Amino acid sequence: MLKERAGITQQIENFYNIKTELEECGILLELAIEESDQNTLEEVSSQAALINQKIDLFSVDLMLDGEDDQNNAILSINAGAGGTEAQDWAEMLFRMYSRWIERKGFKADIIDFQPGDEAGIKSVTLTASGENAYGYLKTETGVHRLVRISPFNAAGKRHTSFASVFAYPELNNEIVVEIDDKDLRIDVFRASGAGGQHVNKTSSAVRITHGPSGIVVQCQQEKSQHRNKEMAMKVLRARLYQEEKQKQDKKLLDIHAGKNDIAWGNQIRSYVLHPYQMVKDHRINLDVGNVNRVLDGDIDVFIRGVLLEQKK
């Protein structure tokens, strides 16, 4: 809750900061027009461009409201079929995302790195640590296609390579089981079965029903009602822990099930270096002509576009 509160507080502060800058820019514009001050008009134009960038970034942050969007991301890049060509392409993608992580001010840590046989990489897994890292990078999951003149072919033929990118949220493995007393119904009853005269005459057995989960546990092995309750609570806590762990495991399995084959027809984005230069995101039908800038980590326009599309 404290983390969520801090995030909301930051969003409110960002909103009011942008609002203040916009008002100040408007006042400066009015003065520049009244005095026909060309230099001030140019200054206002520059400030307006910066404010527009801040608004774009702020609008993206507001869209990151998924359950795991604020988490760190685990990013996996794997070369497709095609040997050295695909492995070189996987390394180019690794560089692109490394530069993007650096631009965002995030921290990158390599978990696993498998170099290619001659060049490039077969696969790499890294973590991107920073606010909303998974919210951004989840939009990059899919097959990425490269079209270029092969640097590894003496004949200089055009070649198509594929690599897959997959983002997972970094989940907190430390599962804290909190049990609210108001969610519990505790019943006591006489124990049955072996145990002697005492077991049959006193209401020492305990049954605990946990309302939110519907889990029912009971214990009647001890003579003491207090001891039976203590043992039943241990069992309840263990079952709630296991239930939460299963939810986390299922979440990762569901995310993993969305992976596509690394092949033709499944690409989310194409990077064309020959016979023309263009990056096209097939999900939102967005074209960007400056391929080098994209490969240098400038991918926010695609991330924003996909998030907007998902919110429709």
KOLRO-946500 format. One line per 4 residues: number of its first residue (from 1); their letters; for each residue x, y, z of N, C-alpha, C. Coordinates in Angstrom, 3 decimals, padded with zeros to 6 digits. Layout:
<nodes>
NUM> a> X:Y:Z:X:Y:Z:X:Y:Z | ...
</nodes>
This chain:
<nodes>
1> mlke> 000.826:-001.205:000.000:000.000:000.000:000.000:000.863:001.259:000.000 | 001.977:001.215:000.741:002.879:002.362:000.782:003.483:002.616:-000.595 | 003.822:001.527:-001.295:004.390:001.652:-002.639:003.357:002.245:-003.596 | 002.124:001.770:-003.495:001.055:002.278:-004.351:000.788:003.752:-004.056
5> ragi> 000.795:004.091:-002.764:000.566:005.495:-002.366:001.661:006.401:-002.920 | 002.908:005.934:-002.843:004.032:006.730:-003.344:003.904:006.947:-004.852 | 003.459:005.894:-005.570:003.292:006.019:-007.019:002.218:007.017:-007.394 | 001.084:006.977:-006.674:-000.015:007.911:-006.949:000.409:009.343:-006.617
9> tqqi> 001.118:009.507:-005.487:001.606:010.838:-005.096:002.525:011.413:-006.165 | 003.397:010.558:-006.724:004.324:011.013:-007.760:003.577:011.430:-009.019 | 002.539:010.674:-009.368:001.746:011.028:-010.548:001.059:012.384:-010.362 | 000.526:012.617:-009.170:-000.135:013.901:-008.895:000.866:015.048:-008.983
13> enfy> 002.059:014.837:-008.419:003.097:015.872:-008.478:003.502:016.161:-009.927 | 003.644:015.088:-010.714:004.013:015.268:-012.128:002.944:016.077:-012.865 | 001.677:015.770:-012.566:000.574:016.489:-013.219:000.641:017.984:-012.910 | 000.795:018.327:-011.627:000.805:019.735:-011.247:002.058:020.460:-011.746
17> nikt> 003.178:019.734:-011.832:004.389:020.342:-012.391:004.197:020.698:-013.860 | 003.592:019.768:-014.618:003.330:020.030:-016.033:002.328:021.180:-016.174 | 001.294:021.178:-015.337:000.269:022.237:-015.374:000.898:023.610:-015.121 | 001.797:023.675:-014.128:002.464:024.941:-013.808:003.343:025.411:-014.963
21> elee> 004.116:024.488:-015.539:004.989:024.846:-016.662:004.175:025.333:-017.849 | 003.014:024.701:-018.082:002.151:025.083:-019.198:001.581:026.483:-018.981 | 001.179:026.792:-017.761:000.644:028.125:-017.452:001.723:029.192:-017.619 | 002.940:028.899:-017.135:004.037:029.860:-017.257:004.401:030.082:-018.724
25> cgil> 004.335:029.015:-019.500:004.643:029.115:-020.931:003.588:029.983:-021.626 | 002.318:029.839:-021.212:001.246:030.640:-021.791:001.410:032.124:-021.501 | 001.817:032.447:-020.259:002.043:033.848:-019.875:003.188:034.448:-020.692 | 004.276:033.629:-020.853:005.439:034.094:-021.613:005.067:034.327:-023.077
29> lela> 004.185:033.484:-023.603:003.750:033.628:-024.995:002.970:034.932:-025.179 | 002.089:035.242:-024.240:001.312:036.489:-024.333:002.220:037.719:-024.313 | 003.229:037.691:-023.452:004.167:038.824:-023.371:004.968:038.959:-024.664 | 005.382:037.795:-025.205:006.177:037.834:-026.436:005.370:038.393:-027.598
33> iees> 004.081:038.031:-027.659:003.211:038.526:-028.734:002.979:040.027:-028.583 | 002.743:040.488:-027.355:002.495:041.917:-027.105:003.695:042.773:-027.494 | 004.906:042.238:-027.221:006.115:043.013:-027.463:006.783:042.663:-028.790 | 006.144:041.733:-029.534:006.719:041.285:-030.830:008.171:040.861:-030.657
37> dqnt> 008.431:040.103:-029.591:009.794:039.672:-029.261:010.047:038.291:-029.884 | 010.812:038.293:-030.997:011.060:037.047:-031.726:011.883:036.057:-030.901 | 012.871:036.556:-030.160:013.716:035.664:-029.351:012.888:034.932:-028.283 | 011.982:035.677:-027.649:011.130:035.073:-026.622:010.168:034.067:-027.241
41> leev> 009.682:034.366:-028.446:008.797:033.420:-029.144:009.513:032.098:-029.416 | 010.786:032.193:-029.806:011.582:030.971:-030.055:011.798:030.205:-028.753 | 011.993:030.951:-027.668:012.168:030.311:-026.357:010.886:029.591:-025.941 | 009.744:030.238:-026.167:008.452:029.633:-025.854:008.240:028.363:-026.677
45> ssqa> 008.628:028.421:-027.940:008.477:027.257:-028.817:009.295:026.073:-028.302 | 010.510:026.348:-027.851:011.363:025.281:-027.307:010.768:024.708:-026.028 | 010.273:025.594:-025.163:009.662:025.142:-023.910:008.412:024.306:-024.177 | 007.618:024.721:-025.159:006.393:023.995:-025.493:006.711:022.585:-025.992
49> alin> 007.798:022.460:-026.753:008.202:021.148:-027.261:008.597:020.228:-026.104 | 009.315:020.787:-025.122:009.722:019.992:-023.949:008.503:019.584:-023.119 | 007.560:020.505:-022.958:006.336:020.199:-022.207:005.538:019.105:-022.910 | 005.511:019.162:-024.237:004.791:018.142:-025.005:005.405:016.762:-024.788
53> qkid> 006.733:016.713:-024.717:007.414:015.441:-024.445:007.043:014.918:-023.059 | 006.997:015.832:-022.084:006.634:015.429:-020.718:005.198:014.904:-020.660 | 004.310:015.540:-021.418:002.917:015.094:-021.452:002.819:013.695:-022.049 | 003.595:013.454:-023.110:003.607:012.125:-023.734:004.059:011.064:-022.740
57> lfsv> 005.153:011.352:-022.024:005.677:010.396:-021.046:004.684:010.193:-019.902 | 004.055:011.286:-019.481:003.088:011.205:-018.384:001.874:010.378:-018.787 | 001.424:010.539:-020.034:000.269:009.776:-020.508:000.581:008.284:-020.548 | 001.830:007.938:-020.879:002.238:006.523:-020.883:002.215:005.971:-019.464
61> dlml> 002.762:006.739:-018.527:002.794:006.287:-017.126:001.386:006.022:-016.596 | 000.412:006.839:-017.006:-000.957:006.661:-016.537:-001.578:005.374:-017.078 | -001.068:004.900:-018.211:-001.599:003.671:-018.796:-001.036:002.416:-018.136 | 000.018:002.578:-017.370:000.655:001.418:-016.741:-000.016:001.142:-015.398
65> dged> -001.219:000.592:-015.463:-001.984:000.334:-014.254:-002.270:-001.154:-014.062 | -001.527:-001.998:-014.777:-001.689:-003.444:-014.620:-001.137:-003.918:-013.291 | -001.511:-005.118:-012.899:-001.124:-005.651:-011.592:000.388:-005.680:-011.400 | 001.144:-006.022:-012.460:002.592:-006.181:-012.338:003.372:-005.094:-013.072
69> dqnn> 002.686:-004.074:-013.592:003.362:-003.082:-014.426:004.487:-002.354:-013.704 | 004.344:-002.156:-012.404:005.365:-001.410:-011.667:006.587:-002.260:-011.329 | 006.506:-003.553:-011.568:007.613:-004.457:-011.216:008.801:-004.277:-012.143 | 009.952:-004.760:-011.676:011.105:-004.893:-012.558:010.777:-005.940:-013.624
73> ails> 011.527:-005.919:-014.710:011.271:-006.848:-015.812:012.433:-007.811:-015.994 | 012.102:-009.026:-016.388:013.097:-010.008:-016.824:012.933:-010.135:-018.327 | 013.973:-009.782:-019.067:013.910:-009.745:-020.526:014.771:-010.858:-021.109 | 014.172:-011.632:-021.993:014.875:-012.749:-022.631:014.882:-012.542:-024.141
77> inag> 016.065:-012.645:-024.767:016.218:-012.497:-026.214:016.833:-013.775:-026.762 | 016.197:-014.373:-027.762:016.675:-015.636:-028.320:016.753:-015.546:-029.837 | 017.874:-015.992:-030.386:018.038:-016.012:-031.834:017.163:-017.097:-032.432 | 016.593:-016.799:-033.596:015.802:-017.799:-034.301:016.682:-018.683:-035.155
81> aggt> 016.055:-019.486:-036.005:016.813:-020.342:-036.910:017.576:-019.472:-037.899 | 018.744:-019.931:-038.322:019.512:-019.151:-039.289:020.955:-018.947:-038.899 | 021.386:-019.610:-037.822:022.802:-019.581:-037.466:023.332:-018.205:-037.153 | 024.459:-017.859:-037.775:025.181:-016.627:-037.455:024.340:-015.389:-037.729
85> eaqd> 023.570:-015.388:-038.806:022.733:-014.237:-039.145:021.771:-013.903:-038.003 | 021.041:-014.918:-037.544:020.059:-014.714:-036.479:020.742:-014.350:-035.163 | 021.899:-014.945:-034.913:022.618:-014.665:-033.670:023.160:-013.235:-033.649 | 023.570:-012.751:-034.820:024.008:-011.358:-034.913:022.832:-010.416:-034.685
89> waem> 021.656:-010.772:-035.205:020.452:-009.973:-035.023:020.050:-009.945:-033.546 | 020.165:-011.081:-032.857:019.848:-011.124:-031.429:020.766:-010.186:-030.643 | 022.024:-010.112:-031.051:022.956:-009.203:-030.370:022.598:-007.743:-030.646 | 022.131:-007.447:-031.849:021.693:-006.079:-032.168:020.501:-005.688:-031.303
93> lfrm> 019.571:-006.622:-031.104:018.427:-006.343:-030.230:018.868:-006.155:-028.785 | 019.819:-006.963:-028.357:020.351:-006.835:-026.995:020.934:-005.441:-026.789 | 021.664:-004.955:-027.784:022.240:-003.607:-027.700:021.122:-002.567:-027.668 | 020.084:-002.761:-028.505:018.978:-001.802:-028.557:018.297:-001.674:-027.198
97> ysrw> 017.997:-002.804:-026.577:017.314:-002.748:-025.273:018.251:-002.259:-024.169 | 019.523:-002.578:-024.274:020.486:-002.072:-023.288:020.556:-000.553:-023.337 | 020.541:-000.014:-024.559:020.574:001.439:-024.711:019.272:002.058:-024.213 | 018.133:001.404:-024.469:016.848:001.919:-023.986:016.823:001.936:-022.459
101> ierk> 017.297:000.866:-021.836:017.352:000.789:-020.370:018.219:001.922:-019.823 | 019.328:002.184:-020.510:020.227:003.270:-020.094:019.538:004.625:-020.236 | 018.817:004.826:-021.338:018.096:006.083:-021.569:017.055:006.336:-020.481 | 016.388:005.279:-020.013:015.340:005.412:-019.000:015.912:005.606:-017.600
105> gfka> 017.207:005.433:-017.458:017.814:005.545:-016.131:017.613:004.297:-015.294 | 017.294:003.178:-015.961:017.115:001.919:-015.257:018.468:001.218:-015.085 | 018.438:000.127:-014.357:019.645:-000.662:-014.141:019.478:-002.016:-014.814 | 020.511:-002.453:-015.524:020.472:-003.745:-016.209:021.471:-004.707:-015.571
109> diid> 021.035:-005.942:-015.347:021.914:-006.992:-014.830:021.726:-008.243:-015.684 | 022.816:-008.756:-016.222:022.748:-009.949:-017.062:022.671:-011.186:-016.174 | 021.662:-012.014:-016.445:021.475:-013.258:-015.695:022.126:-014.421:-016.418 | 021.948:-014.460:-017.744:022.498:-015.557:-018.538:022.889:-015.019:-019.900
113> fqpg> 024.035:-015.472:-020.420:024.530:-014.999:-021.714:025.141:-016.172:-022.459 | 024.561:-016.500:-023.629:025.069:-017.597:-024.451:025.585:-017.022:-025.762 | 026.921:-016.926:-025.940:027.458:-016.332:-027.167:027.203:-017.216:-028.384 | 027.218:-016.595:-029.565:027.039:-017.337:-030.809:028.277:-018.142:-031.159
117> deag> 028.128:-019.016:-032.132:029.252:-019.872:-032.521:030.362:-019.084:-033.202 | 029.968:-018.130:-034.070:030.966:-017.324:-034.773:030.843:-015.845:-034.423 | 029.615:-015.383:-034.288:029.355:-013.973:-033.946:027.995:-013.893:-033.270 | 027.731:-012.747:-032.657:026.425:-012.543:-032.047:026.200:-013.375:-030.802
121> iksv> 024.929:-013.576:-030.469:024.573:-014.346:-029.272:023.430:-015.299:-029.609 | 023.451:-016.443:-028.948:022.346:-017.390:-029.100:021.155:-016.958:-028.241 | 021.464:-016.519:-027.023:020.410:-016.046:-026.132:021.016:-015.225:-025.015 | 020.190:-014.337:-024.452:020.606:-013.555:-023.298:019.371:-013.269:-022.456
125> tlta> 019.560:-013.313:-021.148:018.491:-012.976:-020.210:019.029:-011.928:-019.248 | 018.278:-010.865:-019.073:018.714:-009.789:-018.190:017.534:-009.228:-017.434 | 017.821:-008.554:-016.340:016.778:-007.858:-015.595:016.897:-006.360:-015.870 | 015.757:-005.716:-015.986:015.702:-004.262:-016.104:015.009:-003.750:-014.846
129> sgen> 015.769:-003.064:-014.010:015.244:-002.617:-012.717:014.945:-001.126:-012.765 | 013.693:-000.788:-012.513:013.271:000.600:-012.519:011.762:000.675:-012.460 | 011.243:001.857:-012.166:009.795:002.025:-012.016:009.064:001.751:-013.328 | 008.100:000.856:-013.292:007.276:000.485:-014.450:008.064:-000.237:-015.540
133> aygy> 009.190:-000.832:-015.192:010.015:-001.505:-016.203:009.228:-002.581:-016.943 | 008.486:-003.407:-016.210:007.718:-004.455:-016.882:006.566:-003.865:-017.689 | 005.948:-002.815:-017.174:004.852:-002.182:-017.890:005.267:-001.711:-019.274 | 006.493:-001.186:-019.375:007.008:-000.767:-020.673:007.381:-001.981:-021.532
137> lkte> 008.206:-002.859:-020.983:008.821:-003.914:-021.796:007.869:-005.043:-022.174 | 006.735:-005.155:-021.500:005.784:-006.209:-021.880:005.282:-005.990:-023.305 | 005.327:-004.737:-023.784:004.867:-004.445:-025.140:005.850:-004.941:-026.198 | 007.053:-005.310:-025.777:008.079:-005.752:-026.720:008.087:-007.258:-026.927
141> tgvh> 007.242:-007.964:-026.206:007.190:-009.422:-026.323:006.700:-009.826:-027.710 | 007.473:-010.680:-028.368:007.089:-011.168:-029.687:008.305:-011.416:-030.564 | 008.038:-011.691:-031.834:009.099:-011.975:-032.803:009.484:-010.688:-033.530 | 010.786:-010.442:-033.630:011.325:-009.268:-034.309:012.077:-009.728:-035.564
145> rlvr> 011.776:-009.080:-036.686:012.293:-009.520:-037.997:013.244:-008.473:-038.566 | 014.365:-008.918:-039.074:015.360:-008.028:-039.687:015.558:-008.402:-041.155 | 015.520:-007.379:-042.036:015.805:-007.568:-043.460:016.996:-006.680:-043.815 | 018.051:-007.285:-044.358:019.266:-006.520:-044.682:020.127:-007.293:-045.676
149> ispf> 021.163:-006.629:-046.170:022.189:-007.304:-046.957:023.100:-008.022:-045.971 | 023.279:-009.304:-046.157:024.022:-010.095:-045.187:025.496:-009.696:-045.134 | 025.998:-009.372:-043.941:027.436:-009.097:-043.811:028.257:-010.385:-043.735 | 027.571:-011.509:-043.676:028.268:-012.793:-043.556:028.202:-013.613:-044.846
153> naag> 027.694:-012.967:-045.918:027.563:-013.655:-047.194:028.365:-012.886:-048.236 | 029.350:-013.537:-048.829:030.230:-012.875:-049.798:029.471:-012.404:-051.032 | 028.355:-013.060:-051.334:027.576:-012.697:-052.518:026.741:-011.440:-052.288 | 026.655:-010.997:-051.047:025.914:-009.775:-050.734:024.426:-009.887:-050.964
157> krht> 023.860:-011.031:-050.653:022.425:-011.238:-050.853:021.616:-010.700:-049.675 | 020.373:-010.359:-049.989:019.478:-009.890:-048.934:019.066:-011.079:-048.074 | 018.996:-010.838:-046.765:018.727:-011.934:-045.840:017.701:-011.492:-044.798 | 016.827:-012.404:-044.416:015.839:-012.136:-043.367:016.164:-012.964:-042.137
161> sfas> 016.236:-012.316:-040.992:016.561:-012.990:-039.732:015.451:-012.744:-038.720 | 015.316:-013.678:-037.793:014.293:-013.566:-036.752:014.931:-013.757:-035.373 | 014.354:-013.083:-034.399:014.731:-013.281:-032.993:013.491:-013.013:-032.150 | 013.413:-013.673:-031.023:012.255:-013.474:-030.148:012.665:-012.684:-028.913
165> vfay> 011.733:-011.861:-028.468:011.910:-011.086:-027.232:010.753:-011.451:-026.319 | 011.082:-011.702:-025.055:010.023:-012.060:-024.117:010.282:-011.391:-022.780 | 009.249:-010.739:-022.226:009.371:-010.027:-020.949:008.491:-010.682:-019.897 | 009.061:-010.926:-018.732:008.338:-011.433:-017.571:008.372:-010.380:-016.467
169> peln> 007.355:-010.317:-015.642:007.477:-009.466:-014.452:008.331:-010.174:-013.409 | 009.165:-009.427:-012.735:009.953:-010.001:-011.649:009.050:-010.068:-010.417 | 008.704:-011.285:-010.018:007.784:-011.465:-008.903:008.555:-011.610:-007.603 | 007.944:-011.161:-006.539:008.544:-011.284:-005.212:008.299:-012.694:-004.701
173> neiv> 009.370:-013.476:-004.592:009.228:-014.866:-004.147:008.876:-014.984:-002.672 | 009.079:-013.899:-001.944:008.764:-013.926:-000.521:007.258:-013.705:-000.351 | 006.540:-014.799:-000.129:005.095:-014.727:000.018:004.758:-014.525:001.491 | 004.176:-013.386:001.792:003.787:-013.087:003.168:002.308:-013.410:003.325
177> veid> 002.008:-014.349:004.215:000.624:-014.750:004.442:000.080:-013.959:005.629 | -000.876:-013.084:005.345:-001.507:-012.297:006.400:-002.932:-012.802:006.609 | -003.256:-013.141:007.838:-004.579:-013.672:008.156:-005.272:-012.703:009.100 | -006.400:-012.180:008.663:-007.179:-011.240:009.469:-008.167:-012.029:010.329
181> dkdl> -008.178:-011.730:011.618:-009.058:-012.467:012.542:-010.519:-012.402:012.124 | -010.930:-011.284:011.526:-012.342:-011.143:011.145:-012.737:-012.063:009.994 | -011.731:-012.618:009.294:-012.002:-013.538:008.190:-012.116:-014.991:008.655 | -011.925:-015.213:009.958:-011.915:-016.580:010.478:-013.194:-016.909:011.246
185> ridv> -013.691:-018.120:011.045:-014.754:-018.657:011.886:-014.174:-019.870:012.603 | -014.161:-019.808:013.913:-013.541:-020.871:014.712:-014.633:-021.613:015.477 | -014.705:-022.909:015.233:-015.664:-023.777:015.919:-014.906:-024.787:016.764 | -015.457:-025.065:017.948:-014.877:-026.115:018.796:-015.912:-027.232:018.957
189> fras> -015.407:-028.439:019.038:-016.304:-029.586:019.159:-015.558:-030.721:019.844 | -016.295:-031.726:020.214:-015.679:-032.876:020.855:-014.941:-033.715:019.821 | -013.742:-034.089:020.172:-012.951:-034.917:019.282:-013.537:-036.312:019.222 | -013.315:-036.985:018.109:-013.787:-038.362:017.953:-012.603:-039.276:017.697
193> gagg> -012.826:-040.541:017.871:-011.762:-041.508:017.608:-010.938:-041.787:018.833 | -009.778:-042.392:018.598:-008.893:-042.793:019.699:-008.417:-041.571:020.455 | -008.141:-041.790:021.743:-007.644:-040.676:022.542:-008.054:-040.784:023.984 | -008.872:-041.754:024.306:-009.202:-041.976:025.711:-010.407:-041.182:026.162
197> qhvn> -010.660:-041.265:027.462:-011.858:-040.682:028.051:-011.894:-039.164:027.902 | -010.723:-038.511:028.017:-010.659:-037.048:027.975:-011.119:-036.516:026.609 | -010.713:-037.204:025.530:-011.024:-036.758:024.186:-012.528:-036.683:023.958 | -013.265:-037.641:024.491:-014.694:-037.722:024.241:-015.521:-036.782:025.117
201> ktss> -014.974:-036.298:026.226:-015.762:-035.522:027.188:-015.576:-034.013:027.064 | -014.518:-033.540:026.440:-014.271:-032.091:026.361:-014.275:-031.620:024.913 | -014.672:-030.359:024.735:-014.678:-029.777:023.391:-013.311:-029.172:023.105 | -012.371:-030.043:022.820:-010.998:-029.586:022.605:-010.641:-029.482:021.117
205> avri> -011.405:-030.162:020.247:-011.103:-030.113:018.814:-011.474:-028.733:018.250 | -010.703:-028.296:017.251:-010.892:-026.962:016.675:-011.020:-027.070:015.154 | -012.010:-026.355:014.625:-012.180:-026.236:013.172:-012.130:-024.755:012.809 | -011.271:-024.417:011.851:-011.125:-023.018:011.421:-011.513:-022.914:009.955
209> thgp> -012.429:-021.985:009.686:-012.847:-021.718:008.304:-012.363:-020.324:007.903 | -011.605:-020.281:006.812:-011.092:-019.001:006.310:-012.037:-018.507:005.214 | -012.759:-017.416:005.507:-013.817:-016.933:004.623:-013.379:-016.613:003.202 | -012.363:-015.758:002.995:-011.988:-015.353:001.627:-011.598:-016.508:000.718
213> sgiv> -010.899:-017.503:001.254:-010.428:-018.622:000.424:-011.344:-019.833:000.480 | -012.174:-019.910:001.533:-013.024:-021.081:001.695:-012.298:-022.298:002.250 | -011.071:-022.131:002.655:-010.285:-023.242:003.196:-010.764:-023.573:004.606 | -010.935:-024.870:004.865:-011.345:-025.347:006.190:-010.275:-026.307:006.700
217> vqcq> -009.796:-026.049:007.903:-008.824:-026.947:008.531:-009.307:-027.265:009.944 | -008.919:-028.417:010.426:-009.281:-028.766:011.799:-008.188:-029.610:012.426 | -008.156:-029.573:013.753:-007.181:-030.360:014.502:-007.835:-030.855:015.789 | -007.628:-032.145:016.069:-008.217:-032.733:017.270:-007.255:-033.702:017.954
221> qeks> -005.986:-033.588:017.627:-005.020:-034.563:018.128:-004.536:-034.253:019.538 | -004.623:-032.993:019.935:-004.113:-032.609:021.253:-005.262:-032.507:022.266 | -004.938:-032.671:023.540:-005.938:-032.545:024.597:-006.334:-031.092:024.817 | -005.395:-030.179:024.539:-005.638:-028.758:024.782:-006.289:-028.097:023.567
225> qhrn> -007.378:-027.370:023.833:-008.036:-026.627:022.759:-007.085:-025.572:022.191 | -006.331:-024.920:023.057:-005.368:-023.902:022.623:-004.326:-024.499:021.692 | -003.838:-025.665:022.032:-002.822:-026.329:021.219:-003.408:-026.763:019.865 | -004.626:-027.256:019.877:-005.266:-027.647:018.615:-005.471:-026.436:017.699
229> kema> -005.853:-025.298:018.304:-006.032:-024.083:017.518:-004.709:-023.632:016.899 | -003.653:-023.723:017.680:-002.325:-023.336:017.200:-001.900:-024.202:016.016 | -002.137:-025.516:016.126:-001.772:-026.429:015.046:-002.630:-026.175:013.806 | -003.921:-025.907:013.999:-004.821:-025.645:012.875:-004.417:-024.368:012.140
233> mkvl> -003.980:-023.355:012.883:-003.539:-022.110:012.262:-002.282:-022.337:011.426 | -001.403:-023.214:011.886:-000.199:-023.538:011.114:-000.572:-024.192:009.785 | -001.540:-025.100:009.851:-001.987:-025.774:008.640:-002.642:-024.767:007.686 | -003.473:-023.873:008.235:-004.138:-022.865:007.414:-003.119:-021.957:006.735
237> rarl> -002.136:-021.522:007.505:-001.108:-020.634:006.946:-000.351:-021.332:005.814 | -000.040:-022.618:006.025:000.681:-023.383:005.006:-000.156:-023.533:003.735 | -001.464:-023.766:003.902:-002.322:-023.941:002.730:-002.520:-022.631:001.973 | -002.622:-021.521:002.717:-002.737:-020.219:002.062:-001.449:-019.872:001.314
241> yqee> -000.323:-020.232:001.902:000.974:-020.014:001.239:001.035:-020.781:-000.075 | 000.637:-022.064:-000.020:000.679:-022.901:-001.209:-000.277:-022.382:-002.280 | -001.429:-021.891:-001.862:-002.409:-021.355:-002.812:-001.853:-020.129:-003.517 | -001.191:-019.250:-002.760:-000.612:-018.044:-003.348:000.534:-018.397:-004.290
245> kqkq> 001.334:-019.386:-003.900:002.446:-019.819:-004.760:001.912:-020.387:-006.073 | 000.838:-021.145:-006.007:000.236:-021.698:-007.218:-000.281:-020.592:-008.130 | -000.815:-019.514:-007.532:-001.284:-018.376:-008.326:-000.119:-017.727:-009.063 | 001.017:-017.554:-008.360:002.185:-016.948:-008.995:002.713:-017.828:-010.114
249> dkkl> 002.778:-019.148:-009.852:003.258:-020.080:-010.875:002.338:-020.067:-012.096 | 001.033:-020.021:-011.859:000.068:-020.009:-012.965:000.198:-018.725:-013.769 | 000.448:-017.612:-013.078:000.594:-016.338:-013.766:001.760:-016.397:-014.752 | 002.887:-016.955:-014.302:004.045:-017.071:-015.182:003.777:-018.025:-016.340
253> ldih> 003.049:-019.118:-016.056:002.710:-020.071:-017.118:001.797:-019.430:-018.157 | 000.828:-018.638:-017.695:-000.086:-017.961:-018.614:000.666:-016.965:-019.492 | 001.604:-016.239:-018.878:002.407:-015.285:-019.651:003.263:-016.022:-020.667 | 003.867:-017.134:-020.219:004.742:-017.920:-021.086:003.962:-018.522:-022.247
257> agkn> 002.703:-018.857:-022.020:001.883:-019.487:-023.056:001.619:-018.545:-024.224 | 001.840:-017.248:-024.004:001.618:-016.288:-025.073:002.761:-016.176:-026.061 | 003.818:-016.939:-025.875:004.961:-016.870:-026.777:004.606:-017.451:-028.145 | 005.168:-016.851:-029.182:004.957:-017.336:-030.540:006.209:-018.004:-031.076
261> diaw> 006.041:-018.778:-032.136:007.194:-019.367:-032.802:008.045:-018.266:-033.401 | 009.386:-018.493:-033.415:010.301:-017.504:-033.975:010.395:-017.764:-035.474 | 009.409:-017.300:-036.209:009.371:-017.594:-037.634:008.520:-016.578:-038.371 | 008.502:-016.735:-039.682:007.746:-015.850:-040.564:006.263:-015.862:-040.199
265> gnqi> 005.650:-014.696:-040.217:004.219:-014.602:-039.982:003.849:-014.282:-038.555 | 004.799:-014.420:-037.620:004.508:-014.161:-036.212:005.162:-012.876:-035.713 | 005.835:-012.144:-036.616:006.585:-010.972:-036.166:005.663:-009.846:-035.731 | 006.075:-009.151:-034.668:005.339:-007.963:-034.231:005.941:-006.710:-034.841
269> rsyv> 007.222:-006.795:-035.243:007.906:-005.621:-035.782:008.955:-006.059:-036.800 | 009.063:-005.283:-037.879:010.074:-005.553:-038.905:011.038:-004.376:-038.993 | 012.312:-004.681:-039.080:013.367:-003.691:-039.198:014.007:-003.901:-040.573 | 013.764:-002.989:-041.501:014.237:-003.152:-042.873:015.408:-002.203:-043.123
273> lhpy> 016.561:-002.764:-043.499:017.746:-001.969:-043.806:018.032:-001.935:-045.304 | 017.373:-002.818:-046.059:017.554:-002.882:-047.511:016.331:-003.550:-048.126 | 015.783:-003.055:-049.223:016.288:-002.015:-050.153:015.967:-000.579:-049.712 | 015.208:-000.412:-048.645:014.924:000.912:-048.083:015.100:000.787:-046.573
277> qmvk> 014.975:001.885:-045.858:015.149:001.848:-044.411:013.842:002.238:-043.722 | 013.368:001.311:-042.864:012.118:001.568:-042.156:011.936:000.535:-041.060 | 011.338:000.976:-039.957:010.908:000.062:-038.900:009.390:000.125:-038.856 | 008.746:-001.035:-038.952:007.290:-001.078:-038.979:006.782:-001.971:-037.859
281> dhri> 005.907:-001.410:-037.016:005.243:-002.208:-035.994:003.907:-002.669:-036.568 | 003.784:-003.976:-036.766:002.618:-004.527:-037.451:001.353:-004.486:-036.590 | 001.499:-004.380:-035.286:000.335:-004.371:-034.404:-000.445:-003.072:-034.488 | 000.277:-001.962:-034.690:-000.372:-000.650:-034.705:-000.173:000.067:-036.037
285> nldv> 000.443:-000.649:-036.996:000.652:-000.112:-038.348:001.411:001.213:-038.312 | 002.479:001.242:-037.509:003.290:002.454:-037.343:004.636:002.273:-038.031 | 005.012:003.239:-038.878:006.290:003.214:-039.586:007.192:004.321:-039.064 | 008.466:003.996:-038.875:009.484:004.979:-038.488:010.645:004.836:-039.466
289> gnvn> 011.071:005.967:-040.064:012.096:005.908:-041.096:013.520:005.847:-040.577 | 013.772:006.378:-039.375:015.138:006.430:-038.851:015.459:005.124:-038.120 | 015.930:004.125:-038.883:016.204:002.802:-038.311:017.341:002.864:-037.298 | 018.379:003.631:-037.622:019.541:003.698:-036.731:019.165:004.249:-035.361
293> rvld> 018.268:005.223:-035.358:017.838:005.801:-034.092:017.072:004.775:-033.261 | 016.223:003.986:-033.933:015.479:002.933:-033.233:016.434:001.894:-032.663 | 017.374:001.440:-033.487:018.338:000.418:-033.039:019.273:000.960:-031.966 | 019.281:002.280:-031.797:020.084:002.885:-030.731:019.268:003.057:-029.450
297> gdid> 018.059:002.483:-029.441:017.278:002.461:-028.205:016.082:003.387:-028.159 | 015.810:004.098:-029.246:014.681:005.031:-029.246:013.416:004.280:-029.679 | 012.817:003.542:-028.752:011.652:002.708:-029.066:010.394:003.158:-028.320 | 010.449:004.299:-027.650:009.300:004.752:-026.857:008.059:004.990:-027.699
301> vfir> 008.243:005.400:-028.954:007.087:005.662:-029.811:006.288:004.379:-030.050 | 006.984:003.237:-030.139:006.293:001.958:-030.325:005.612:001.515:-029.028 | 006.322:001.674:-027.922:005.770:001.290:-026.621:004.495:002.074:-026.342 | 004.559:003.389:-026.586:003.392:004.241:-026.334:002.232:003.853:-027.257
305> gvll> 002.542:003.595:-028.518:001.509:003.240:-029.481:000.790:001.950:-029.127 | 001.551:000.953:-028.689:000.948:-000.334:-028.327:000.114:-000.202:-027.054 | 000.597:000.550:-026.081:-000.167:000.761:-024.849:-001.480:001.485:-025.138 | -001.439:002.477:-026.012:-002.666:003.190:-026.397:-003.648:002.258:-027.077
309> eqkk> -003.147:001.392:-027.939:-003.997:000.452:-028.653:-004.659:-000.534:-027.687 | -003.888:-000.960:-026.681:-004.407:-001.907:-025.709:-005.496:-001.281:-024.831 | -005.473:000.046:-024.693:-006.440:000.727:-023.837:-007.748:001.045:-024.549 | -007.776:000.825:-025.862:-008.993:001.137:-026.618:-010.114:000.168:-026.285
</nodes>
